[in-house]
Amino acid sequence: MAARTKATERVRRRAGERDPLLRPEWQYIEHCNMDDYGQEDWLIVNRQRAEYLAEERATQALELLSASRNAPTFGYLINNYEHCLQTATLLHRDGHDEETIVTGLFHDIGFIVCPENHERFAADLLRPFVSEKNVWMLEHHEIFQRVHLHGFYERQDAEFIYAREQWLGHPFYDWTVEFVERYDIVAIDPDIENLPIGFFEPMVRRVFSRSPSPDRE
């Protein structure tokens, strides 16, 4: 991860310069307007894109998370990057599988940049690669938090605060309750030594290397 970051640090691209291709044998498409792309151009792009995504998707997801490594907080004792690491660390310590640990690592990746819909942000990122159980948890964990965040929301009516009760009996209800209580709302503790991002990187790469499930893309 660190080596990749250093390798990509460079002077800002100047007008007339091209960004490098991932593979030296790949081709640029010599048009500056996609309206001008022909069928052969799109065949080249899509062929290169498939290999590019297979190699770069996990790398750029990790870089997106790591971009907030040194961010300040607005009151929590650790920042959102450390919170995500702590969630993954706690899941690992409790013996959860790699998919669930990776889900925890990215569960709040959009918390700062997309706070209005951060749960869907994470769910859409991981949807092609993780189980329906973990996608559902990601999509609903904000609602399940409400019973714990007394005073956070302007709305305090029972229908809003206890909205999770509408899913009582759902097959993923108990897991979402457990995730929020054991791995989310408690993962703000500076006394816990988080595992480093590099520890999780191989897990992330293995999860992202799965063939995307067509029914979840």
Secondary structure as UniProt FT lines:
FT   HELIX           2..8
FT   TURN            15..16
FT   TURN            24..25
FT   HELIX           34..36
FT   HELIX           39..66
FT   TURN            67..70
FT   HELIX           80..93
FT   TURN            94..95
FT   HELIX           98..106
FT   TURN            107..113
FT   HELIX           115..117
FT   HELIX           118..126
FT   TURN            127..129
FT   HELIX           132..145
FT   HELIX           146..148
FT   TURN            150..152
FT   HELIX           158..161
FT   HELIX           163..167
FT   TURN            168..169
FT   TURN            171..172
FT   HELIX           173..179
FT   HELIX           180..184
FT   TURN            185..186
FT   TURN            190..191
FT   HELIX           197..208
FT   TURN            214..216
//
